[in-house]
C-alpha cells in the first residue's frame, strides 16, 4: 500500500498564496518517481474536481483551465513529495484538496487514481 498525506492548507485572504504538500510513504519502492500524481478538490455536494496532474518523471503537467497560470504542480522524487503552489487565490478556490497517485501514466480523471490522501482544507475568504 501507498500512503499519501497532504499538508499546507489553511485560511487565507483573496490574492494570497499557499503551498500544499503531499508526502508519499509505504510501498514506494521507486519513490514518488514510480507514480503519476495529481491534485483534486471537492466542495460540499459536488464530486472531486481535477486541479492539476504531473507525470512520473515530473516532465509533463496538466492543469484545469480554472487554475492554469495561477497554480503550479511539481514533485521532488528524492523526497517522495508532490507540491501545489497556489497563487492569486480566489474565493472559488475554497475546497478540500486531495492528492492522488497511480503507478502508470498521467491522468486528469479521479476514478483512474489508485491512492488518495485524506485531504486538506483551503479556505479563501475576506
N, C-alpha and C positions, 0 to 999 in steps of 0.2 A: 504494500500500500504506500501511497504518497500522501503526505500531509501538507496542506497549504495554510499559512497563517498570514492574514492581512493586518496591517497596522498603518497609522498615519492619518486616520480620519479625524474629523472634528467640526467645530462650528466656526465659520469664517464669514467675513463681510463680502458682498459682491465686489468683484475686481481683485480679490486676494488670490493667493496661490496655496496649494497643498501638494505634498508628495506622498503618495501611497506606496507601501512596500508589500511584497508578497514573498515570504520565505518558504522554500520547499525543503522538506525533510522526509526521511523514510527510505523507501526503495528507489532512491535516485542514483542508481549505480553509475550513471554517467553525469550526474549533476543535472542542473536545470537545462543543460545543453541537449539532453535527451528528449526534451519536451517542447512542443509549441505551447504557448501560453496566451492567455487573454484576460481582459478586464470586461466585466459586465456590470450593469447596475439595475436596481429594481426599486420601484416606488410602490406604496400600498395599492393593491387592486390591479397591478399590472405585471406582466411577465418580465423576465430578465431581458434587458436591452443590451445589445452589443455596444461596446465603447471602443475597444482597441485590441489588436492581437499582434503577436510577434512570433517569428519562426524560431525553430530550434537553435539556429546559429545566431539569431538576432539580426540577421541581414535584412529580412523582409518584414514590413509592418503594414497593417491596415487600420483605418480609423473610420468611425461613424462620421457622417457629414456634420453632425451637430457639434463635434468636438475637434474636428480637424483644424489645425492651426493654433489651437489653444492647449491641447493635451499632447504629451509625448510619452510613448511607451518605450521601455528599454529593459535589458536584463544583463545581470552580471553572473555569467555561468560559473565563475570561480567561487562566488559567494552563494550560489543557488538561490538567487533573489531576483525578482522582477520588480520594476518600478512603474508608476504612473505619475508623471509630473503634470499637474493641473494648474494652468494659469488663467487669468481673467475669468474667474469663476462667476457663474450666474446662478440666480435662484433656481432655475430649471435644472441645474446640475445636482440639486439635492436628491439623494438616494442612498440606499445601501449598496456599496461597491463590493463586488466579489471577484476574486481571481480564480482562474481555472487553468488546467493543464491537460494535454493529451500527448501521447507518445508518438504521434505521427505529424502530418503536415499542418500548417497554419489554417485556422478556420475562423469564421465570423458567426458560427451557429452554436448556440448554447448547448443544444442536445448532442453535439459531437464531442463535447469535452467529457473526460472520464473522472477528473478530480476537481474538487471545489473547496474553497476556503469557507470560513464561517461568516464572512462579511464584515465591513467596517462602515460606520455611518458617516456620511458627509452632508453637512447642512450649510447652505449658503443663504444667509438672511441678514437684513439690516435691522 
